Amino acid sequence: AAGGRTTLDDVAHRWRRAVTGRPPIIRVEDVVRGATALAARVGLEGLTMGQVANELGVTTTALYYYVPSKQALVDLVVDAALDRVQAPPPDAGAWDERLRIFEGAVRDELRRIPGSGLQLVAHREIRPAEQRLIDIGLEIFAETGADELQVRLAFTTLLAYMIGQLWLDELGAGGRTSELETLQDATGSVAF
């Protein structure tokens, strides 16, 4: 495979060659990688445990051994995307430039997985991958010298913008032009 990395097809082929009657051994990382590839094609809403199992060359029952539910699988996929986002280094520029870099990196990762934006607000509890990004955003906003309340309000506004922008991106990419056109009409044809 290119760059010394094994493609999912190569991995699935090896698994299918496993001894008949014994499910191939997979790792949670393999499940996340396979589910992420599938979700990039069908979106999180269209993702099913059966499709992921098929993608990995295992039975659906075997997949449930590693991941207890579809929501747990979705959480793993979104968390893996968030884990790929790195904090911009201090030498990347002033706080506002670093914030633009950070916001763009978050959106770039989540944009690859349709439906992932709303997952950021789908839970009562904040998972570690989400908390890490919240902390990065708050640290960058704190560099402005604003008080803690203003920093939190500013970050919440940025988060709402990112989720909204991801939703708009999905409308355009998914061919749902009527909603997108309605928004553009309401805003004076501003391109989203």
Beta strands, then each sheet from edge to edge (+ up, - down):
end
